[in-house]
Amino acid sequence: MILFFQELGLFATTQLLGIFVALRGGRLVQDQNVSIDLAVWEVILFLVFSTAFIYFLNKFFYKSGRFFRLILGLVIFAGSQTIFSLIFSKVIFSTLAAIALVALVFKKRIVLVHNIGIILGMAGIGAVLGLSLTPISVVVLLLILSFYDIIAVYKTGHMVKIAEEMIKSRAISGIVLPQSAKGWTENIARVRPGGEFMILGSGDLIMPLILIASVIGIHGLTSGLVVLFFSLLGLSLTYYLFVTQRKRRPMAALPPIAVMSIVGYLIATFLNF
């Protein structure tokens, strides 16, 4: 149960921090008239492009640790810079703070610091993307990506292979959950699939946040909190399905989280919060 509460706590922290960013940054996005309302065909095109990119990555670059570390660094920088910009009035300070965080993540290489970087990165990026999309577009994207997640994990297995290579290159795209308190200070290099650590992927963190931020931007905070509550239920269901497997193996975590988040959105819309 300790592992579950750790997962629930870090997931909730990411979502709440993203909500804070969405509330603070919502006016700025609206003032700049930033709006991306994707049609279904555009979402499908995005999925096809993403699939082709991942296939290309898997075939040609999956053994390149530097490539994965570069992507991870860019994600942490972009997301944390967004958050720091709400704290510091000048761009130079928020940029330097984001650079310092990235440097700390790769210098220290311990689970605690890594998780802080991932949380800040996902919260910042997720909030900005959510404010730039309509809830319906996000719902369509969640459904498509959920089916894609199932295929990529259980059918082709290429998502599992990429995740394993990311772990080997010490560029883990997700939060790391240790089974003991000592694990928080362990080096990222000791993290192995099926060992003393559990990993919740960055996609499982950011996708429900994108829907929450989108709902907040259009329907308000209360509706967003309803979606948050149901996303937590979805995470709980994911954990239950994972620990009750007859044989522990990687699973597609996004579908239960996505479905419950969508249910939360539908309920919030129906009740007109």
N, C-alpha and C positions, 0 to 999 in steps of 0.2 A: 504493500500500500504506500510505502514511502516513495517509491519510484513513481507511482501514479500521481501523488500530490506534487512531486517535483515537476512532472510534466504539465500538470494542470496549472501550477503556479507560473511557470515560465511562459506557457501559452497565453495565459490570461494577462501577464505583464506585457507581452508583445501587443496584444489587442488593445489594452487600456492605454498604453503609450501611443499607439497609432490613433486611437480616438482623441487623445489630447492634441496630437498634431493636426488631425482633421478639424477639430474645433477651432484651434488657433489659426490654422492656415486656410480655412474655408473662405473667409472673406477675401483673402488675397487672390485665390483661384477665381472667385466669382468676379472680382474687380478686373481681372485680366481676361475675362470671358473665355476661359479654357474649358472646352467641352468636347468630349469624344464619344459620340453615340454610334457604336459599331453595329452594322447590319449583320445578319446571320452569316452571309457569304464572306464578310470580312473576318469574322471570327474563325470560320473554317479555313480561310486562307492563312490566317495567323497560325492555326494549328498545323497545317501542312508545312509551312515554312519552319516552324519549331521542330517538327518531326524530322525534316530533312537536315536541319542544323545538328540535331542530336545524333542522327545517324552518321553524318559526316564527322562529328566530334568523336564518336565511338570508334570509327574506322581508322582515323588518321591521327587524332590528338589525345586519345584517352590515356596514353602512357606519359604524356607531358605534364609533369607536376607543376611546372612554372605556369602553364596555361591556366590550370585550375586555381592556382594561388592568385593569379592576376584577376580572374573573374571574381573571386571571393573578395579581394581587396577593393575592387571597384564597387561592388555591391555595398560593402560596409561603409566605404567613403561616401557614396551617393546618399544612402539612407541617413547616416549619422549627421552629414552636413546639413540636411534638411531640418533635423531636430535641433542641432546647435544654432541654426539660423534663427530659431525662435527664442533663443537665449541671448545671443550676441547681436547687437544692432548692426555691426559691420561685417561684411562678407568675409573679409580677410581673417577675422577671428574664428568664425565658424568653419572656414576652410582649414585653418591651421589645427583646430581642435579635431576635425575629422581625420586629417593626416596623422595626427598624434595617436588617435585611436587605432588606425590601421597599423601603424608602426608597433604599437603596444601588443596588438593581437599576434603579429608575426614574430615579435621579439620574445615575448613571454611564453607563448605556445602552451598555455595551460587551459584547462576546461572552463574555469570561471571567466577568464578574460575573453576567451573565444565566444562563450555564450552571450556576454555583454555586447560584443561586436555584432553578433547575428541579430540579437533582439533590436538594437538600435537601427541596424541596416534594414531589417524587414519592416519595422514600425514606420520608418520614414518613407520608404518606397511605397509600401502598401497604402498609406494614407494619401499620398499624392496621386497614385493611380486611381484609387477609389473616388476621389473628388473629381477626377477627370472622366469618369465613366458613369453611365446611367445604371441603376440597379438591374434592369432587364438585360442589358448587355453583359453584366457580370454573371447573372444567373445562367445565361446561355454558355458563357465561357466556362463556368464551373461544371456544368453538365458535360460539356465536351471534354474538358481536361480530366474529369473523373473517369470517363470511359477510356481515355487515352492512358491514364495511370494504370488502370486494370490490365490493359493490353501490354503496356511497357514492362509491368512487373511480372505478370503471370504467363503471358503468351511469348513475347520475344525475349524478355529478361534483360534487355539492353539497359534499362534504367538501373537495375541492380548492379550490373557490371560497371557502369559509370560511377555509381555511388561507391563501390569498392575501390575504384581507382582514385577517387577523390580522398577517401580515407587514407589510402597508402601515401598520397602526396601531401598529407596533413593540411588539406584544404577542404574541410568538411562543410558541406552546404546544409547546415541545420544545427539545431541545439543538441548538445550532448548531455545525456542524463546518466550520471553515475549511480551505482547501486549502493555506494557508501559515501560518507562525508569526506573521506580521504580522497575520493575520486575527483573532487572539485579542484584540487591542486595538482592533479596528475598531468603529465605532458600529453598533448594531443596525439603524439606519436604512439602512445600506448592504447589508443582507442581502436578496437577491432570489432567487426560485426559478430554478434552472438557471444561476446565476452562479458566484461564487467560493466559495459555501458550500453545504453539504448539511445538511438538517434531519431529525432523527429525532424523530417526534412523541411527546408525553407519554404517549399511550395505549400506544405500543409499549414505553415504559419501565416503566409502572406495572403493566400487566396480568400480565406474567410474575412480577413481584415479589409481587403479591397471591397468586398460586399458591404461590410459594416460602414466603412467610410463613405461609400457611395450612398447608402441609405441615409446616413447622417446629413450628407450634403443636400439631399432633396426632402427627406421626411422629418429630419430632426433627431436629436439625441436619444429620446425615449425609444423610438423605433430601432435605432442602432443598437441600443442596449438589449432589446429583445433578441435581435439577431446574434449578439454576443452570447447571450444565455444559451441559445440553441446550438451555437458552435461549440460551446463547452460540453454540452450533452453529446454532440457528435464526437468530440475528442474522447470523452469517457467511453463511448461505444467502441471507438477504435482501439482503445487500450484493452477493453474487455475481450474483443475479438483476437487481439494479439496474444494475450496471456493464456487464453483458453485453446490455443492451437495444440493439436496433438504433437506436432513437431514444430519447434520454433523456426520460423523463416521470415525473410522480409515480406511485408505486406503493403498493399496499396492503402495508405492512410487517408488520402484525400476524399474518396467517395462518401464514407459515413459523415465526415466533417462537412462536406459540401452539401449533402442532402439535408442534414439537420439545419444548416445555416439558411438554406433556401426555404425550409419549412418555417423558420423563424421570420424570415422576410415576408412570407405569405400571410402569416398570422398577424404580424405588425401592420401590414397593409389592410387586411380585412377588418381589424379592430380600429384602424385609423388613429393610431397613437400619435 
